[in-house]
Amino acid sequence: MEVRKIKDLGKWKKPILILIDAVLVNLSYILALYFRYNFSTFKNFASNYKNIAIIVTIIYLICFYLFKLYESIWSYASIDEFMLVIGGCLVANLVTMIFLHVSSYGVAYGVSIIACAFSILFIVGFRISFRIYGRFTSILDCNANKNKLKRVMIIGAGAAASIVIREMKNNNQNKYLPVALIDDDNYKVRKNVLGVKVMGTRSDIPRIAKEKAIENIIIAIPSISQKDKKEILDICKETGCKIQIIPSVYEVIDGKTSLNQIRDVDIEDLLGRKSIQLDMKGISDYIKGKCIMVTGGGGSIGSELCRQISKFKPRTLIIFDIYENNAYDIQNELRYKYPKLDLKVLIGSVRDHKRLSYIFNKYSPEVVFHAAAHKHVPLMEDSPMEAIKNNVFGTFNVASCADKFGVERFVLISTDKAVNPTNVMGATKRMCEMIIQSMDKVSSTQFVAVRFGNVLGSNGSVIPLFKKQMAHGGPVTVTHKEITRFFMTIPEASQLVLQAGAFAKGGEIFVLDMGEPVKIYDLACDLIRLSGFEPNKDMHIKISGLRPGEKLYEELLMSEEGLTNTKHEKIFIGKPTFSDIHELKAHIMELSSIIEGDDVEKLILKIGEIVPTYQRKVEDEVAVSL
């Protein structure tokens, strides 16, 4: 019943507003006549005004309607809405003056000008009252719930900060109380933005956070550089506050920033790396207008490759994946963003040579990015035969089809775990590199591999795992306190893969510059602090011990490969180290025979024979099940 009453009341808002505007317009003209003439003369003119009051009112209301004054939500009105009110009043007054002149009603121009001023004052004032009422009730609610609200420090005292503060003050559902602003511009220090004081610069963050009992810190500098962001985050994470960040500068410019869009700070924000500069022409030359195929196109790297490739306007993009849910998600995303893209999403396994042959024959892909692979080290230690079937046989199948059907360029996604591997997964990826290096010697297709380390935020990586553990109250598990890994974001890795593909001449293993290795333990501590907790106090970190096949340190390059520069500062080339396709095919035949015999130990020995640098750690061995 209450809901129905509210709906019925809402229907009457526009008629009531129109009625009030009509009263205010006529009041403006009556007051204008009063101020323009003395009392005795005023009565005569006021009596004459009755004859034209309806026409004047209609003119004003039509102009107000054309200026869409009855379509705004005045509780949230901004300067734009108020400018429309002023414009509507000015146009209405001009039309009225023309009407009075043509009809010879004899109303002086001075009366019209004064009436216009009054109408602007009354109409704008009445609408401002909605904002004043909203702000007044918000202040009352805020004061009533002050102890329940989270105390917030906002870094940056610009346009983005003002949007955030305004929404915090106007939103009745708000859970935040803006307490302090921080800005490195000394001119702004000790000034106020919408009633919130700029209390200092970035160096003052720890002190102010403690003095003002800050619970949340919001970084409201959408155009901040990676370097400054990292420096500020390094300061903020020591405060014990939860840290959040606003969206991109473009969303702020478009006025789209809201409290709902403020996101938590991710570990990626702490990397502090400059954005990657790409040779757009070089990439476009081998992708634009071509048929591109991405195996494993629904995975973390594969789907991001598809996003990046779509920007370069390929003739056709083929997404090939065995997991239909991921493929379906990226299909919907790309169809929405690129409606003109000729997108083919095909389900199948790289193990199925017949299925691959059919696809290559039908669509004739010109460039293939091979990202399909089993990648989880512990799982592949327990299921080494599946690792061989999917990674080795799968890569051989795709590469064979690429050769047979005349693909121009084949790019394998490899890993740092292929260097001196201590686990089955790494050894299989090294075999994949050997396949493409040997195939390149006998094929017109340019076969290359791109090798990089761990990808932050990818499926199964440490960050999603840590977040899930924290959501359950901990503990956060780290296998060893000294374990280090190279890290890169998904977009960084995908962009550099595309760039490396542009440099391909055949047979190269491209090695991406991953920056400095990061301690996983430090990563866990940073993530805990960014979430507003204290490591090993509010959130415990448990050392679980190295898993089977796991290294303390990863390497990106084998010693015998050497290293040469490319045109891109983050991409290097390791020289080919394997080229005998006949030897490799013989090894693959033997692997197939061993798998048919279900002999796991013989399989492990064979892997060691094919990959001499494979060193299985005896102390890490566990019973292997199929």
C-alpha positions in Angstrom: 0.0 0.0 0.0 2.8 2.4 0.9 4.7 1.7 -2.3 1.5 2.4 -4.3 1.0 5.8 -2.5 4.6 6.8 -3.4 4.1 5.9 -7.0 0.8 7.8 -7.1 2.6 10.8 -5.6 5.3 10.6 -8.2 2.7 10.9 -11.0 1.7 14.3 -9.6 5.2 15.8 -9.3 5.4 17.2 -12.8 1.9 18.9 -12.7 2.6 20.4 -9.3 6.0 21.7 -10.6 4.2 23.2 -13.7 1.6 24.9 -11.4 4.2 26.4 -9.1 6.2 27.7 -12.1 3.0 29.3 -13.5 2.4 31.0 -10.1 6.1 32.2 -9.9 6.0 33.6 -13.5 2.9 35.6 -12.8 4.3 36.8 -9.5 7.4 38.0 -11.3 5.3 40.2 -13.7 3.1 41.6 -10.9 6.2 42.5 -8.8 7.8 44.0 -11.9 4.7 46.2 -12.5 4.8 47.2 -8.8 8.4 48.3 -8.9 8.1 50.0 -12.3 5.0 52.1 -11.5 3.6 53.9 -8.4 0.8 52.3 -6.4 -2.1 54.1 -8.1 -0.9 53.4 -11.6 0.1 49.9 -10.6 -3.5 48.9 -10.1 -4.5 49.9 -13.6 -1.6 48.0 -15.2 -2.2 45.0 -13.0 -5.8 45.0 -14.1 -4.7 45.1 -17.7 -2.1 42.3 -17.1 -5.0 39.9 -16.3 -5.9 40.0 -20.0 -2.5 38.6 -21.1 -1.5 36.5 -18.0 -2.7 33.2 -19.5 -0.8 33.8 -22.8 2.4 34.9 -20.9 2.2 31.8 -18.7 1.7 29.5 -21.7 4.8 31.0 -23.4 6.9 30.5 -20.4 5.7 26.9 -19.7 6.3 26.0 -23.4 9.8 27.4 -23.2 10.5 25.5 -20.0 9.2 22.3 -21.6 11.5 22.8 -24.6 14.4 23.4 -22.3 13.6 20.1 -20.5 13.2 21.6 -17.1 10.6 19.0 -16.1 12.9 16.0 -16.9 15.6 16.8 -14.4 15.9 15.2 -10.9 16.4 18.5 -9.0 17.7 16.9 -5.9 20.9 16.1 -7.8 20.8 19.1 -10.2 24.2 20.6 -11.2 25.2 23.8 -12.9 24.0 22.4 -16.3 20.4 22.2 -15.0 20.5 25.7 -13.6 21.9 27.1 -16.9 18.9 25.5 -18.7 16.6 27.4 -16.3 18.3 30.7 -17.0 18.2 30.0 -20.8 14.5 29.0 -20.6 13.6 32.2 -18.7 15.6 34.4 -21.2 14.0 32.9 -24.3 10.5 33.0 -22.8 11.0 36.6 -21.9 12.2 37.5 -25.4 9.2 35.7 -26.9 6.9 37.5 -24.5 8.4 40.9 -25.4 7.9 40.2 -29.1 4.3 39.1 -28.4 3.5 42.3 -26.4 5.1 44.5 -29.0 3.2 42.9 -31.9 -0.1 42.8 -30.0 0.3 46.5 -28.7 -0.7 45.7 -25.1 1.5 48.6 -24.1 3.7 46.9 -21.4 7.0 48.7 -21.1 10.3 46.9 -22.0 11.5 47.8 -18.5 8.7 45.7 -17.0 9.6 42.7 -19.1 13.3 43.1 -18.1 12.5 43.3 -14.4 10.0 40.4 -14.7 12.7 38.3 -16.4 15.1 39.0 -13.5 12.5 38.0 -11.0 11.5 34.9 -12.9 15.1 33.7 -13.0 15.5 34.4 -9.3 12.3 32.6 -8.3 12.6 29.6 -10.7 16.2 29.0 -9.9 15.7 29.7 -6.2 12.8 27.2 -6.0 14.9 24.5 -7.6 17.9 25.2 -5.5 15.6 24.5 -2.5 15.5 20.9 -3.6 19.3 20.7 -3.3 19.3 22.6 0.0 16.7 20.2 1.4 18.7 17.2 0.2 21.9 18.5 1.6 20.2 19.4 4.9 18.7 15.9 5.3 22.1 14.4 4.4 23.9 16.4 7.0 21.3 15.4 9.6 21.7 11.7 8.6 25.4 12.0 8.6 25.5 13.6 12.1 23.1 11.0 13.4 25.2 8.1 12.0 28.6 9.7 12.3 29.9 7.0 14.6 28.8 4.3 12.1 30.5 5.9 9.0 34.0 4.9 7.9 36.4 7.8 8.2 38.0 8.5 4.8 41.1 10.2 3.6 41.1 11.3 -0.1 44.4 11.7 -1.9 44.1 14.4 -4.6 42.1 17.6 -4.2 41.0 18.0 -7.8 37.8 17.4 -9.8 37.7 13.7 -9.1 37.9 14.3 -5.3 35.1 16.9 -5.5 32.8 14.3 -7.3 33.6 11.7 -4.6 33.0 14.1 -1.7 29.8 15.4 -3.2 28.4 11.9 -3.6 29.4 11.0 -0.1 27.5 14.0 1.2 24.5 13.6 -1.0 24.0 9.8 -1.0 21.7 8.6 1.8 23.1 5.1 1.4 26.6 6.3 1.9 28.9 4.6 4.4 31.8 7.0 4.3 32.7 10.2 6.0 35.2 12.4 4.2 37.6 13.7 6.9 40.8 14.8 5.2 42.3 15.6 1.8 45.9 15.2 0.7 47.5 17.0 -2.2 51.1 17.7 -3.2 50.2 21.2 -4.4 51.2 23.5 -1.6 48.8 26.1 -2.8 45.9 23.8 -1.9 47.1 22.9 1.5 44.9 24.3 4.3 42.2 25.1 1.7 38.8 23.4 1.6 37.0 21.4 -1.0 33.3 21.2 -0.3 33.9 21.6 3.4 36.8 19.0 3.6 40.2 20.5 4.5 43.4 19.7 2.6 45.6 18.8 5.5 49.0 18.1 3.9 51.1 16.4 1.2 51.9 12.7 0.6 54.6 12.8 3.3 51.9 13.7 5.9 49.7 10.7 5.1 50.8 8.4 8.0 50.6 11.2 10.6 47.2 12.4 9.4 45.8 8.9 9.1 46.7 8.3 12.8 45.5 11.7 14.1 42.2 11.5 12.3 41.6 7.7 12.9 41.3 7.1 9.2 39.9 3.7 8.1 39.8 4.1 4.3 42.1 5.9 1.9 40.8 6.7 -1.6 43.3 7.7 -4.3 41.4 10.3 -6.4 44.0 11.2 -9.0 42.8 9.5 -12.3 45.8 10.8 -14.3 48.4 9.7 -11.8 51.6 8.2 -13.3 52.6 4.6 -12.4 55.7 5.9 -10.5 53.7 8.3 -8.3 51.0 5.7 -7.8 53.6 3.2 -6.5 55.2 5.8 -4.2 51.9 6.8 -2.7 50.8 3.2 -2.3 54.1 2.4 -0.6 53.3 5.2 1.9 49.6 4.3 2.3 50.1 0.5 2.9 52.0 1.3 6.1 49.0 3.1 7.6 46.9 -0.1 8.1 44.0 1.5 6.2 42.0 -0.1 3.4 43.1 1.5 0.1 40.9 2.2 -2.9 41.3 4.0 -6.2 39.0 5.8 -8.6 38.5 4.8 -12.3 40.3 6.2 -15.3 40.6 9.9 -16.1 38.2 9.4 -19.0 35.4 8.3 -16.7 36.0 11.4 -14.5 35.8 13.7 -17.6 32.6 12.0 -18.6 31.2 12.5 -15.1 30.8 8.8 -14.6 32.8 8.5 -11.4 30.7 7.3 -8.4 31.3 5.5 -5.1 30.2 2.2 -6.8 33.0 2.5 -9.3 35.8 3.0 -6.8 37.8 -0.2 -6.8 40.1 -1.8 -4.4 43.8 -1.3 -5.1 45.4 -4.4 -6.7 48.9 -5.7 -6.6 49.3 -4.6 -10.2 49.1 -1.0 -9.0 52.2 -1.7 -6.9 54.4 -2.8 -9.8 54.9 0.8 -10.7 56.0 0.0 -14.3 55.6 2.5 -17.1 53.0 1.7 -19.7 54.3 -0.3 -22.6 54.9 1.5 -25.9 54.1 -0.6 -28.9 55.0 -0.5 -32.5 51.4 -0.2 -33.6 52.2 -0.2 -37.3 54.4 -3.3 -37.0 51.6 -5.2 -35.3 48.9 -3.9 -37.6 50.9 -5.0 -40.6 50.7 -8.7 -39.7 47.2 -8.7 -38.1 45.0 -6.2 -40.0 42.8 -7.8 -42.6 44.2 -11.3 -41.7 42.5 -14.4 -40.4 43.9 -14.9 -36.8 43.4 -18.0 -34.7 44.0 -18.2 -30.9 44.0 -21.6 -29.3 43.1 -21.5 -25.6 41.3 -18.3 -26.5 39.1 -18.4 -23.5 41.9 -18.5 -20.9 43.5 -15.6 -19.1 46.2 -14.9 -21.7 44.3 -16.2 -24.7 41.2 -14.0 -24.0 43.4 -10.9 -23.5 45.2 -11.7 -26.7 41.8 -11.8 -28.4 40.9 -8.4 -26.9 44.2 -6.8 -28.1 44.0 -8.5 -31.6 40.4 -7.2 -32.1 41.7 -3.6 -31.9 43.8 -4.2 -35.0 40.8 -5.1 -37.2 41.6 -8.7 -38.3 39.5 -10.0 -41.2 38.4 -13.0 -39.0 39.2 -13.9 -35.4 38.9 -17.6 -34.5 38.7 -18.5 -30.8 39.4 -22.2 -30.2 39.0 -23.6 -26.7 37.8 -26.8 -25.1 36.2 -25.0 -22.1 32.9 -23.6 -23.5 32.1 -21.3 -20.5 35.2 -19.2 -20.9 34.8 -19.1 -24.7 31.2 -18.0 -24.3 32.2 -15.1 -22.0 34.9 -13.7 -24.4 32.5 -14.2 -27.3 29.8 -12.0 -25.7 32.4 -9.4 -24.7 33.9 -9.1 -28.2 30.6 -9.1 -29.9 29.4 -6.2 -27.8 32.6 -4.2 -28.2 33.3 -5.0 -31.8 30.0 -5.7 -33.5 31.5 -5.6 -37.0 34.2 -8.2 -36.2 33.9 -11.5 -38.0 34.2 -13.7 -34.9 34.3 -17.5 -34.9 34.2 -19.3 -31.6 34.9 -23.0 -32.0 34.9 -25.7 -29.3 37.5 -28.5 -29.5 40.7 -29.9 -28.2 44.2 -29.4 -29.5 44.6 -33.2 -28.9 42.1 -33.8 -31.7 44.2 -33.6 -34.9 41.1 -34.3 -37.1 39.2 -31.4 -35.6 42.2 -29.1 -36.1 42.6 -30.2 -39.7 39.0 -29.4 -40.5 39.2 -25.9 -38.9 42.5 -25.1 -40.7 41.2 -26.3 -44.0 37.9 -24.4 -43.7 39.1 -21.1 -42.4 42.8 -20.9 -43.6 44.2 -18.9 -40.6 47.2 -16.8 -41.5 48.5 -16.2 -38.0 48.2 -18.6 -35.0 48.7 -17.8 -31.4 49.0 -21.1 -29.5 48.0 -20.5 -25.8 46.2 -23.7 -25.1 48.1 -25.7 -22.4 47.9 -27.3 -19.0 49.9 -24.9 -16.7 49.4 -25.9 -13.1 52.7 -27.4 -11.8 51.4 -29.6 -8.9 48.5 -30.9 -11.0 50.8 -31.9 -13.8 53.2 -33.6 -11.3 50.3 -35.8 -10.4 49.1 -36.3 -14.0 52.3 -36.2 -16.2 50.7 -38.2 -19.0 47.9 -35.6 -19.4 50.6 -32.9 -19.5 52.3 -34.7 -22.4 49.0 -35.3 -24.2 47.8 -31.7 -24.0 51.0 -29.7 -24.1 53.4 -31.7 -26.3 51.0 -33.6 -28.6 48.6 -30.7 -28.7 51.4 -28.3 -29.8 52.7 -30.8 -32.3 49.2 -31.1 -33.8 48.6 -27.4 -34.1 52.1 -26.8 -35.5 51.7 -29.6 -38.0 48.4 -28.1 -39.2 50.0 -24.7 -39.4 52.7 -26.1 -41.6 50.4 -28.2 -43.8 47.9 -25.4 -44.4 50.4 -22.6 -45.1 50.0 -20.4 -42.0 52.3 -17.4 -42.3 53.2 -17.0 -38.6 52.9 -19.3 -35.5 53.5 -17.9 -32.0 53.8 -20.2 -29.1 53.1 -19.0 -25.6 55.8 -20.4 -23.4 57.0 -19.9 -19.8 60.0 -19.3 -17.6 59.4 -22.8 -16.2 60.8 -24.2 -19.4 64.3 -23.1 -18.4 66.2 -25.8 -16.5 62.8 -27.4 -15.5 62.3 -29.2 -12.3 58.7 -30.1 -13.0 56.8 -32.0 -15.7 54.9 -28.9 -16.8 58.1 -26.9 -17.4 59.6 -29.8 -19.2 56.6 -30.2 -21.5 56.8 -26.5 -22.3 60.5 -26.8 -23.2 59.5 -29.7 -25.5 56.9 -27.3 -27.1 59.7 -24.8 -27.7 61.8 -27.6 -29.3 58.9 -28.5 -31.6 58.5 -25.0 -33.0 62.3 -24.5 -33.4 62.7 -27.7 -35.3 59.5 -27.2 -37.4 60.8 -23.8 -38.4 63.8 -25.4 -40.1 61.6 -27.4 -42.5 58.5 -25.2 -43.0 57.6 -22.0 -44.8 55.7 -20.9 -41.7 57.6 -18.7 -39.3 57.5 -20.5 -35.9 58.5 -18.5 -32.8 58.0 -18.8 -29.0 57.4 -16.1 -26.4 58.6 -16.8 -22.9 57.5 -15.0 -19.8 56.9 -15.6 -16.1 53.8 -15.5 -13.9 50.9 -13.4 -14.9 49.2 -11.4 -12.1 45.5 -12.1 -11.8 45.4 -15.0 -14.3 43.3 -18.1 -13.5 45.0 -20.1 -10.7 47.7 -17.5 -10.0 48.6 -16.5 -6.4 46.6 -13.2 -6.2 43.1 -14.8 -6.7 44.2 -17.5 -4.3 45.3 -15.1 -1.7 42.0 -13.1 -2.0 39.9 -16.2 -1.6 41.9 -17.2 1.5 41.5 -13.7 3.0 37.8 -13.7 2.2 37.6 -16.9 4.4 39.5 -15.2 7.2 42.9 -16.7 6.4 45.5 -18.0 6.7 47.2 -16.9 3.5 49.5 -19.7 2.4 53.0 -19.2 1.0 55.1 -22.2 0.1 58.4 -20.7 1.2 59.4 -17.4 2.7 62.2 -16.9 0.2 60.4 -18.0 -3.0 60.6 -15.5 -5.8 58.8 -15.1 -9.1 58.8 -12.8 -12.1 55.5 -11.1 -12.6 53.7 -9.3 -15.3 50.1 -8.1 -15.8 47.8 -9.8 -18.3 47.6 -6.8 -20.6 51.4 -6.3 -20.5 52.1 -9.9 -21.4 49.5 -10.0 -24.2 50.7 -6.7 -25.7 54.4 -7.9 -25.7 53.3 -11.2 -27.3 51.8 -9.3 -30.2 54.9 -7.1 -30.4 57.2 -10.1 -30.5 55.1 -11.6 -33.2 55.8 -8.6 -35.3 59.6 -9.2 -34.9 59.3 -12.9 -35.9 61.7 -14.1 -38.6 61.5 -17.8 -37.6 63.0 -20.0 -34.9 63.4 -17.4 -32.2 62.5 -17.7 -28.5 61.5 -14.2 -27.5 62.2 -13.5 -23.8 60.1 -10.7 -22.2 61.7 -8.3 -19.7 59.7 -9.1 -16.5 61.4 -6.5 -14.3 62.8 -7.5 -11.0 61.7 -10.8 -9.3 59.3 -10.4 -6.5 59.1 -12.4 -3.2 55.8 -14.1 -2.9 55.9 -13.5 0.9 56.2 -9.8 0.3 53.4 -9.9 -2.2 51.2 -11.6 0.4 52.1 -8.9 3.0 51.3 -6.1 0.5 47.9 -7.5 -0.4 47.0 -7.9 3.3 48.0 -4.3 4.0 46.1 -3.0 1.0 43.0 -4.7 2.4 43.4 -2.8 5.7 44.9 -5.7 7.8 48.2 -6.2 9.5 50.2 -9.3 8.3 50.5 -12.0 11.0 48.4 -9.9 13.3 45.0 -9.5 11.7 45.7 -12.0 8.9 48.1 -14.9 9.5 50.6 -16.0 6.8 51.3 -19.8 6.8 54.4 -21.3 5.3 53.2 -24.5 3.7 56.5 -25.9 2.2 57.5 -26.2 -1.5 55.2 -28.3 -3.6 56.4 -31.1 -5.9 58.5 -29.7 -8.7 58.5 -26.2 -7.4 61.6 -24.0 -7.6 62.6 -21.3 -5.2 63.8 -19.1 -8.1 62.7 -19.0 -11.8 64.9 -18.3 -14.7 64.0 -16.8 -18.0 66.9 -17.9 -20.2 69.1 -21.0 -20.5 72.8 -20.3 -20.3 73.5 -21.8 -23.7 70.9 -19.6 -25.5 72.6 -16.2 -25.3 70.6 -13.0 -25.6 70.3 -10.3 -28.3 68.3 -7.1 -28.3 65.3 -6.3 -30.5 63.8 -2.9 -31.4 61.7 -3.1 -28.3 63.5 -2.5 -24.9 61.4 -5.2 -23.2 61.8 -8.0 -25.7 65.0 -10.0 -26.2 65.9 -13.0 -28.4 67.4 -16.3 -27.3 69.1 -18.1 -30.2 67.7 -21.5 -31.4 69.2 -24.5 -29.6 67.3 -27.4 -31.2 66.6 -28.1 -34.9 66.4 -31.8 -35.6 62.8 -32.5 -36.6 63.4 -36.2 -37.3 64.9 -36.8 -33.9 61.9 -34.9 -32.3 59.3 -37.0 -34.2 61.0 -40.2 -33.0 60.8 -38.9 -29.4 57.1 -38.1 -29.8 56.4 -41.6 -31.2 58.2 -43.1 -28.2 56.2 -40.9 -25.8 53.0 -42.0 -27.5 54.0 -45.7 -27.0 54.9 -45.2 -23.4 51.6 -43.5 -22.7 49.7 -46.4 -24.3 51.6 -48.7 -21.9 50.7 -46.5 -18.8 54.3 -46.6 -17.5 54.7 -43.4 -15.5 58.3 -43.9 -14.4 59.4 -44.8 -17.9 57.7 -41.6 -19.1 59.6 -39.5 -16.5 62.9 -41.0 -17.7 62.0 -40.3 -21.3 61.2 -36.7 -20.5 64.7 -36.4 -18.9 66.2 -37.9 -22.1 64.4 -35.4 -24.4 65.0 -32.4 -22.1 68.6 -32.9 -20.7 68.2 -29.8 -18.4 65.1 -31.4 -16.7 66.1 -32.2 -13.1 63.5 -33.8 -11.0 64.0 -33.1 -7.3 64.1 -36.4 -5.5 63.1 -34.9 -2.2 59.9 -33.4 -3.8 58.8 -36.6 -5.5 55.4 -37.9 -4.5 53.3 -40.9 -5.6 51.9 -40.2 -9.0 48.4 -41.2 -10.0 46.7 -41.2 -13.3 
